[in-house]
Amino acid sequence: MTAKANTGSGNADAKVHLVFGEDEYLVSTNSKNLVDRLCPKADQPFGLEIIEARVDTVADAITSIGHCLDGLRTLGFLGGRKVVWLRDATFLGTNVVSESADVKARLDDLVKLIKTGLPQGQILVISSPKVDGRSAFFKACQSAGNVTKFELPDKSYQLEQQARVTAGDAFRKVGLNIGPDALEEFLDKTGPDTRQIMQEVEKLSVYLGDRKNLEVADVHAIVSPSREAISWDLADAVGNRDLPGAFNVLRQLLFQGENEVGLIISLENRFRDLLLYREAFDRKWLSVSGQEPWLKVEWRQSSEVEAFASSLVKDPRQVNPYRAGKLVAQARKYSRQELARCQALTVSAHETLVSATSAKELMLEFLLIKLLGAKPAVPVAG
């Protein structure tokens, strides 16, 4: 699961609870569970007040804070416990709205109330995607109650590892057995987003019914690709020398509003990886087994391989064997000379695209034709 840091007192009787972080799913579900514990559902019609705080303007932020203050100053039904939930507050980080002097002034009123102490029987829960840890608001919550943060790792490999753990836990929870190949294919589709992972696990659970063993074919049949995964689909189509498939994915990505330069960078990264695996394959530094496109890769142990792999920013021996197998399968569809040519084409297209003001979509389509229009005269797998 996503890393969680409790930085408050941990007091179960605290009257202020702040839940925030970049993992939107865990912030949402954990704040909802917290509210349900503090105010059972049977009591919520009279004991819970929710203030929607996902706002885009200064005026709406001021209104949300005002409603929160009013709610905290109003006694609960028959003098009983009352929970006020400031939900999804988007003005607690560092953005244009949060930097407004009027918003800061109104938020100072809430800070003063927290420091003074909430009225008897009142409990405040705040959920937010981001909170400035240097702010008076954060420090007041930290001092007066519990602060829980759900973080996302900074490094991409850590994010991938975390997603693998999250998915594995989710599949076990619903009683599904998933092998390493199906799990990698699943994560290729979902990306690292926790909400996407949980939703797709639920879909697969319903789809399989009484069947408990999940196969790669089930993932292909049911799992919807995320926006990030679709950009990987473009690189996969290019790696597989599939021009029609690459065109279809490109048009879908452009329709979604994806950044053209970002797509070029993803292709540059793919050809860099394919050159690496082609080199390793030709030098017999790795062995492969199984059938394409899902080859199994095993690196040989030698001083030469050690020197090669350890000199790289990311050691290719640490890549999941299933993922590495897909890259080797793609690398074997090109010669080293072809891969070097494709990499040069993408770098040149990147430079042109950065300075271009129009026709970027057409440039990308021409690039795909240059990359994939000519088929190899003979097989290059070796």
C-alpha positions in Angstrom: 0.0 0.0 0.0 0.9 3.6 -0.3 3.2 4.9 2.4 1.4 6.4 5.3 2.9 8.8 7.8 1.1 9.8 11.0 2.6 13.0 12.2 0.1 14.0 14.9 -0.4 12.9 18.4 -2.2 9.7 17.4 -4.9 10.5 20.0 -8.0 8.5 19.4 -10.0 11.3 21.1 -8.6 14.1 19.0 -11.1 16.7 17.8 -9.1 17.6 14.6 -8.2 15.1 11.9 -6.2 16.1 8.8 -5.9 13.4 6.0 -4.1 14.4 2.8 -1.7 13.3 0.2 -1.1 12.6 -3.5 -2.8 9.2 -3.5 -6.3 10.4 -4.1 -7.9 6.9 -3.6 -6.4 6.3 -0.2 -7.1 9.9 1.0 -10.7 9.5 -0.1 -11.4 6.0 1.4 -9.5 6.6 4.6 -11.1 10.0 5.3 -14.5 8.4 4.6 -13.8 5.5 6.9 -12.6 7.9 9.6 -15.9 9.9 9.3 -17.9 6.8 9.6 -16.1 5.8 12.8 -16.5 9.2 14.3 -20.1 9.5 13.3 -21.8 6.1 12.6 -24.1 6.1 9.6 -27.2 5.9 11.8 -26.2 9.3 13.3 -25.1 11.0 10.1 -28.5 12.6 9.1 -28.2 14.9 12.2 -24.6 14.5 13.3 -22.6 15.0 10.1 -22.1 18.2 8.0 -20.1 17.9 4.8 -18.6 21.0 3.2 -17.5 20.5 -0.3 -14.1 22.2 -0.7 -12.9 21.2 -4.1 -13.0 24.7 -5.6 -11.4 26.7 -8.4 -11.9 30.3 -7.3 -11.0 32.5 -4.4 -14.7 33.3 -3.8 -15.6 29.6 -3.6 -12.7 28.9 -1.2 -13.8 31.7 1.1 -17.3 30.4 1.0 -16.2 26.8 1.9 -14.1 28.0 4.9 -17.0 30.2 6.0 -19.4 27.2 5.9 -16.9 25.2 7.9 -16.6 27.8 10.6 -20.4 28.2 10.8 -20.8 24.4 11.1 -18.2 24.2 13.9 -20.0 27.0 15.8 -23.4 25.4 15.5 -24.3 22.8 18.1 -25.2 19.3 17.1 -28.7 17.9 17.3 -29.9 17.9 20.9 -26.4 19.0 22.0 -24.9 15.7 20.8 -21.6 15.1 18.9 -21.2 16.7 15.5 -18.7 16.0 12.9 -17.8 18.7 10.3 -16.0 17.3 7.2 -14.2 19.8 5.0 -13.9 17.5 2.1 -11.3 17.6 -0.7 -10.0 21.0 0.2 -7.9 22.3 -2.8 -6.8 25.6 -1.2 -4.4 24.2 1.4 -1.4 23.7 -0.8 0.5 26.3 -2.8 -1.6 27.5 -5.7 -3.1 30.7 -7.0 -6.2 30.3 -4.8 -4.3 29.4 -1.6 -2.0 32.4 -2.1 -4.9 34.9 -2.1 -4.7 37.3 0.8 -8.5 36.9 1.3 -8.3 33.1 1.5 -5.4 33.3 3.9 -7.3 35.7 6.1 -10.3 33.4 6.2 -8.2 30.4 6.9 -6.5 32.3 9.8 -10.0 32.4 11.4 -10.1 28.6 11.2 -6.6 28.3 12.6 -7.5 30.5 15.6 -10.5 28.3 16.3 -8.4 25.1 16.1 -5.8 26.6 18.4 -8.4 27.9 20.9 -10.2 24.6 20.9 -13.3 23.5 19.1 -16.7 23.8 20.9 -17.7 20.9 23.1 -18.9 18.0 21.0 -17.5 19.3 17.7 -15.0 17.3 15.6 -13.3 18.6 12.5 -12.1 16.3 9.6 -10.2 17.8 6.7 -9.3 15.8 3.6 -7.1 17.4 0.9 -4.9 16.4 -2.0 -2.1 18.7 -0.8 -1.3 20.7 2.3 1.7 23.1 2.7 3.6 21.6 5.6 5.1 25.1 6.4 1.6 26.7 6.9 0.1 27.8 10.2 -2.9 25.6 9.3 -0.9 22.4 9.1 1.0 23.2 12.3 -2.3 23.9 14.1 -3.8 20.6 13.0 -0.6 18.8 13.9 -0.6 20.3 17.4 -4.3 19.9 18.1 -5.0 16.4 16.6 -4.0 13.7 14.1 -2.4 14.3 10.7 -2.2 11.4 8.2 -0.4 11.7 4.9 -0.5 9.3 2.0 2.5 9.8 -0.1 3.6 8.6 -3.6 7.3 7.7 -4.0 9.5 10.1 -6.0 11.2 7.4 -8.0 9.4 5.7 -10.8 10.8 2.2 -9.9 9.5 2.8 -6.3 6.1 3.7 -7.7 6.0 0.6 -9.8 7.0 -1.6 -6.8 4.4 0.0 -4.7 1.7 -0.5 -7.4 2.7 -4.2 -7.6 2.2 -4.6 -3.8 -1.1 -2.7 -3.9 -2.4 -4.9 -6.7 -1.2 -8.1 -5.1 -2.9 -7.2 -1.8 -6.1 -6.2 -3.7 -6.3 -9.5 -5.6 -5.7 -11.5 -2.4 -8.4 -9.6 -0.6 -11.0 -10.6 -3.3 -9.7 -14.2 -3.3 -8.2 -14.2 -6.8 -4.9 -15.9 -7.7 -2.8 -14.0 -10.3 0.5 -15.2 -11.7 3.5 -12.9 -12.3 2.8 -12.6 -16.1 -0.9 -11.7 -15.6 0.1 -9.2 -12.9 2.6 -7.4 -15.1 0.1 -7.3 -17.9 -2.4 -5.9 -15.5 -0.1 -3.2 -14.2 0.9 -2.3 -17.8 -2.8 -1.5 -18.3 -3.6 0.3 -15.1 -0.4 2.1 -14.4 0.4 2.9 -10.7 -2.8 4.8 -9.9 -4.4 3.2 -6.8 -8.0 4.0 -7.7 -7.5 2.5 -11.2 -6.0 -0.6 -9.7 -8.8 -1.1 -7.2 -11.5 -0.5 -9.8 -10.0 -3.0 -12.3 -9.5 -5.6 -9.6 -13.2 -5.3 -8.7 -14.2 -5.6 -12.4 -12.1 -8.8 -12.8 -13.6 -10.3 -9.6 -17.1 -9.8 -11.0 -16.1 -11.1 -14.4 -14.5 -14.3 -13.2 -17.4 -15.2 -10.9 -16.5 -18.5 -9.2 -13.3 -18.9 -11.1 -10.3 -17.9 -8.9 -7.3 -18.2 -11.3 -6.7 -15.1 -13.3 -5.0 -15.4 -16.7 -3.4 -13.0 -19.1 -6.3 -13.4 -21.5 -8.7 -12.2 -18.7 -6.6 -9.0 -18.3 -6.8 -8.3 -22.0 -10.5 -8.9 -22.1 -11.6 -6.8 -19.2 -9.0 -4.3 -18.0 -9.3 -0.7 -19.4 -6.0 1.0 -20.1 -5.3 4.2 -18.2 -4.1 7.3 -20.0 -0.5 6.5 -19.0 -0.9 2.9 -20.2 -2.2 4.0 -23.6 1.0 6.0 -24.1 2.9 2.8 -23.4 0.6 1.1 -26.0 2.0 3.5 -28.6 5.6 2.6 -27.7 4.6 -1.1 -27.7 3.0 -0.8 -31.2 6.1 0.9 -32.5 8.3 -1.7 -30.8 6.2 -4.4 -32.5 6.5 -2.7 -35.9 2.8 -2.4 -36.0 2.1 0.7 -38.1 -1.8 0.5 -38.2 -1.9 -0.1 -34.5 0.5 2.8 -33.8 -1.7 5.1 -35.9 -4.8 4.1 -34.0 -3.2 4.6 -30.6 -1.6 7.9 -31.7 -5.0 9.3 -32.9 -6.6 8.2 -29.6 -3.9 9.9 -27.6 -4.1 13.1 -29.6 -7.9 13.1 -29.2 -7.4 12.9 -25.5 -5.2 16.0 -25.6 -1.9 14.3 -24.8 1.3 16.4 -25.2 3.0 15.7 -28.5 6.5 16.2 -27.1 5.7 13.8 -24.3 4.8 11.1 -26.8 8.1 11.7 -28.7 10.0 11.3 -25.4 8.2 8.0 -24.7 9.4 6.7 -28.2 12.9 7.9 -27.5 13.0 6.0 -24.3 11.6 2.9 -26.0 14.3 2.9 -28.7 17.0 3.5 -26.0 15.7 0.4 -24.2 15.5 -1.7 -27.3 19.0 -0.8 -28.3 20.2 -1.9 -24.9 18.4 -5.3 -25.1 19.5 -5.8 -28.7 23.1 -5.3 -27.7 22.8 -7.6 -24.8 21.0 -10.3 -26.9 23.6 -10.1 -29.7 26.5 -10.4 -27.2 24.7 -13.4 -25.5 24.6 -11.6 -22.2 21.1 -12.8 -21.7 19.1 -15.9 -22.7 15.5 -16.1 -23.6 12.9 -18.9 -23.4 9.2 -19.2 -24.2 7.2 -17.8 -27.1 6.9 -14.2 -28.3 5.7 -11.8 -27.3 6.1 -13.1 -23.7 9.6 -14.3 -23.5 11.4 -15.1 -20.3 14.7 -13.4 -19.8 17.6 -14.6 -17.7 20.9 -12.6 -17.5 24.1 -14.4 -17.5 26.6 -13.9 -14.7 29.9 -12.6 -15.8 32.3 -9.7 -15.2 31.4 -8.3 -18.6 27.7 -8.3 -17.9 28.3 -6.8 -14.5 30.4 -3.9 -15.9 27.8 -3.2 -18.6 24.7 -3.3 -16.3 26.2 -1.5 -13.4 27.3 1.4 -15.6 23.7 2.2 -16.5 21.3 4.6 -14.6 18.8 1.8 -14.2 20.2 -1.8 -14.0 18.2 -3.8 -16.7 18.7 -6.9 -14.5 16.3 -5.4 -12.0 13.5 -5.1 -14.6 10.7 -7.6 -14.1 11.5 -10.7 -16.2 8.1 -10.6 -17.9 8.5 -6.9 -18.9 12.0 -7.5 -20.0 10.8 -10.4 -22.1 8.4 -8.1 -24.0 11.3 -5.6 -24.7 13.6 -8.4 -25.9 10.8 -9.7 -28.2 10.5 -6.2 -29.7 14.3 -5.7 -29.9 14.6 -8.9 -32.0 12.3 -7.4 -34.6 15.0 -4.8 -35.4 18.7 -4.9 -36.3 21.0 -2.7 -34.2 21.4 -0.5 -37.3 17.7 -0.1 -37.6 17.3 0.8 -33.9 20.1 3.4 -34.2 18.4 4.9 -37.2 15.0 5.0 -35.4 16.5 6.6 -32.4 18.1 9.3 -34.5 14.8 9.9 -36.3 13.0 10.4 -33.0 15.6 12.7 -31.6 15.5 14.8 -34.8 11.7 14.8 -34.6 11.8 15.9 -31.0 14.0 18.9 -31.9 11.7 19.9 -34.7 8.6 19.5 -32.7 9.8 21.7 -29.9 10.2 24.7 -32.2 7.1 24.0 -34.3 4.0 26.1 -33.9 1.6 24.0 -36.0 1.0 20.7 -37.8 2.5 18.7 -34.8 0.0 15.9 -35.4 1.1 15.5 -39.0 4.8 15.5 -37.9 4.1 12.6 -35.6 2.2 10.6 -38.3 5.1 11.2 -40.7 7.5 10.0 -38.0 5.6 6.7 -37.6 5.7 6.1 -41.3 9.5 6.8 -41.4 10.0 4.4 -38.4 7.7 1.6 -39.5 6.9 2.0 -43.2 9.8 -0.1 -44.3 9.7 -3.8 -43.2 13.0 -5.7 -42.6 14.1 -7.6 -45.7 15.1 -10.6 -43.6 14.3 -11.7 -40.0 16.6 -10.0 -37.6 16.0 -12.0 -34.5 19.3 -13.8 -34.7 
